[in-house]
């Protein structure tokens, strides 16, 4: 399979797009994980990405987002 040797595990990918990205931007004290004192901005998925086959991750629906403590449901397109 093309690119198989370049794949990373789901847990590694989730870290890379959350706390890893925040660390790279020197913002890990403000964002990147859900902790007291940090911005609570995150997406709510309809399925647990750790329970989905890797090839199906791109198809996991987004239920909505939470931004600045407010919940926003995703709009069907």
C-alpha positions in Angstrom: 0.0 0.0 0.0 1.4 3.4 -1.0 2.6 5.5 2.0 2.1 2.7 4.6 5.6 3.2 6.0 4.8 6.9 6.5 1.7 6.3 8.7 1.5 7.2 12.3 -0.8 5.8 15.0 -4.1 7.5 15.7 -2.9 8.5 19.2 0.2 10.1 17.7 -1.9 12.0 15.2 -4.3 13.3 17.9 -1.3 14.5 19.9 0.2 16.2 16.8 -3.0 18.2 16.1 -3.6 19.1 19.8 -0.9 19.5 22.4 1.9 18.9 19.9 0.8 21.8 17.7 0.3 24.0 20.8 3.8 23.2 21.9 5.2 24.1 18.5 3.4 27.5 18.7 4.6 28.0 22.3 1.0 28.2 23.3 0.8 24.9 25.3 0.1 26.9 28.5 -3.1 28.2 26.8 -4.4 25.6 24.4 -3.9 22.0 23.2 -5.5 20.1 26.1 -8.6 20.4 28.2 -7.3 21.8 31.5 -8.3 24.4 34.1 -7.1 27.8 32.9 -6.8 26.9 29.2 -9.1 27.9 26.3 -11.9 25.3 26.0 -12.1 25.3 22.2 -12.5 21.8 20.7 -14.4 19.7 18.2 -17.0 17.1 19.3 -16.9 14.0 17.0 -19.7 11.6 16.5 -17.4 8.6 16.9 -14.3 7.9 19.0 -11.4 8.2 16.5 -9.5 5.5 18.5 -12.3 3.0 17.7 -12.5 3.7 14.0 -10.3 1.9 11.4 -7.6 4.3 10.2 -9.0 4.3 6.6 -12.3 5.6 8.0 -11.0 8.5 10.1 -11.7 11.0 7.3 -15.4 10.0 7.4 -16.0 10.5 11.1 -18.7 13.2 11.3 -18.2 16.3 13.4 -21.1 16.8 15.8 -20.1 20.4 16.5 -17.6 22.6 18.3 -17.2 24.3 21.7 -15.7 27.7 21.4 -15.3 30.1 24.4 -17.6 27.9 26.4 -20.4 28.0 23.8 -21.6 24.9 22.0 -22.2 25.1 18.2 -23.8 22.2 16.4 -22.3 21.4 12.9 -24.5 22.5 10.0 -25.4 19.8 7.4 -23.9 20.8 4.1 
